[in-house]
Amino acid sequence: MNALGVHLARRIAREGPLSIADYMGEALVHPGLGYYMSGDPLGRGGDFITAPEISQVFGELIGLWCAVTWTGMGAPDPVRLVELGPGRGTLISDALRAAAGVPGFARALDPYLVEISPGLRAAQSDKLAQAPVRPPVRPPVRPPIRPPVRPPIRPQWVDHFAEVAEGPLLLIANEFFDALPIRQLVRTNEGWSERLIGMDPEGGGGLAYLLSAPGALAEALVPARLRGAEPGETVEIRPAAEALIGAISEAIATFGGAALIIDYGPAESAPGDSFQAVRDHRYCHPLADPGEADLTAHVDFQALAGIAGRAGLGVFGPLEQGAFLQTLGIGARTERLSAGASEETARALRGASNRLIAPAEMGSLFKVLALVHRDQPVPAGFEKMGG
Ligand code: SAH
């Protein structure tokens, strides 16, 4: 058993079985031993690869989306640009580069990166230092010898969204919500139980799943729309994601702004066990070697949209990622980049874009949800208000 496993075994001996949320919290963000807290989880060969790492076009289109949304907000200055879980900083640096040409936008930005991992904070800082944002190119009287370069954008790093200063808000999150802790409730023949994690009574004394005694406590946690699950089915709830969306929605309702949430999960809530672990690009058992694999669960877009809607926001989507990127012009942007590139690079660019939009790849499983202040226009890429 690894060091985090020993720590968890002691905690279980002391406190009794853990919820899956307790376990995810420890395995992902335990100081020193959690997956995101030790080194660079996205660096060492990469356990998984995300959309901004596949193609620069992803971050560029999101940057332009932010700039257009900002214009629709009445171009507030300052505006908080918040990215939740920026990973290696690729999305934000591609986004800022692409959006720098929109007059006034770069100057108005007060960027915040919500990031808990020290290793990834360092990677984000390096990435942004490499990518100075140029001011918009205006027709010069005489062509300058070198284009003037603005000092690199200096974001503030915070651990939690609650630390972001109040004000008009543009928020982006790609594959962040899937890392937030979930709880699992299981419909048994005797009623609802919670799936917990304790010590395996047999075998080598490792961690093992168990079920709480069925009862009203677990049943009370099941959302009404999922109470009809069949015996044997699992229902997931996401208290941290819901609280966070509540706080974001309140900020947007009060100060104006928008949030763009991209992640994987179904458009409509459904029973199912989506808790998974990935290590070295392979699925593994979520309880094996805690802290050494990435743990995620599907995002419940219907639940998030419901909370934002009740807070009075305009809710757009969820749309499939493929459709969203195509509406924003991924095809044209890819061709534009390919035109100036070698045949090999052009092939790679087209292949990367295809991976983002093809239904069999990331195009359908990944969804995009936009939450917007009621007085603002329909956000780019969406047609009309949804649920
Ligand atoms: N958005 C990036 C990275 C996704 S991985 C991309 O698309 O490539 C998830 C990111 O969220 C990582 O940067 C991770 O360190 C961060 N993260 C995970 N849980 C967090 C938490 N509870 N608080 C703050 N950041 C967290």
Residues whose N, C-alpha, C, O or C-beta is under 5 A from the ligand:
A	BS01	SAH	Y36 T50 L84 G85 P86 G87 V114 E115 I116 S117 L120 D159 N174 E175 F176 A179
